[in-house]
Amino acid sequence: MTVSIPVSLIGGYLGAGKTTLVNSLLRHAGGRRLAVLVNEFGALPIDADLIAARDDNLISISGGCICCSFGSDLVAALIDIRTRGQPIDHLLIETSGVALPGSIVQSIALLPGLAIDGVIVLADAETVEERADDRYMGDTVRGQLAGADIVVLNKVDLVSPERVAAISRWLAEIAPGARIVPAEKADIPAEIVLGGQPEPRSMAPRLQPSRHRTSGYETLNLELDSPVDAEKLGRILADPRLGLLRTKGFLRGSDGAFVTLHVVGQRSQVEPAPSWIEGPGRLICIGFAAEMDRAAIEALRPKASL
């Protein structure tokens, strides 16, 4: 079975912070080789100090990452990225300010070698309610939010804590299936979008998050020695009551072969694992320290085994 490239959509209306988030992910790639697709370079100015080389349609970024524009033909760009021959660990698609995630998710589902990993939608704490009620853009903004696995409520430093709480409650109604992540300057741990990073083949595969200055997050490593029903475990870890934002790792499935489990918000996906994975199954779980139910997650070890 072919290992698919995980794909994350970065969406939201104009000015919500998509550009800032993508540049932050490139800065904190942690050795991952990222590919970024954008409508056009003018819409996503890559920070100058990240650029190693540039030609008409491709920006090479320090650390092995690349960025290319797709104009109006996303499917052709996806096929080109998949067949380019460059090794890619994760693909980011920065959508236009008027794009709805659902249509892009459907396009990705039709292409072999790609698997949707999560939909991250940004919202500006100062303007999101106004934009959602706009006569012309309101339906689009609400549709973007409704399609999100994670809503990054950006620029929370520009409003009061009471306002943040009120907007978070409103978002929970607009996007009941999404996790709400408050942020300043779109500054969230890269692992929430990209997942944990496995260590080299010469070492037992462990997933460790990179250091990040944002407080309030917690990680939990979960080791599973026995084969598990990975699909079932993914659905369990997606339960909002566990307080998790992101889970990623390698497990032995019911047939004994390793699989990769991705959980983003309430979306879970099981894919074949890279051939070099060995040792015990291991997951890294990331959530808010104040909300993560560590005891319930730890209790999954015996429950998950077949």
PyMOL commands that set and color helices and strands:
alter all, ss='L'
color gray80, all
select helices_A, chain A and resi 18-27+41-43+48-50+74-83+101-109+128-132+138-146+156-158+161-174+190-194+230-237+240-242+294-298+300-304
alter helices_A, ss='H'
color red, helices_A
select strands_A, chain A and resi 5-12+34-38+51-54+58-61+65-69+90-94+114-124+150-154+179-182+197-198+207-208+217-224+244-252+258-264+267-272+281-288
alter strands_A, ss='S'
color yellow, strands_A
deselect
rebuild
show_as cartoon
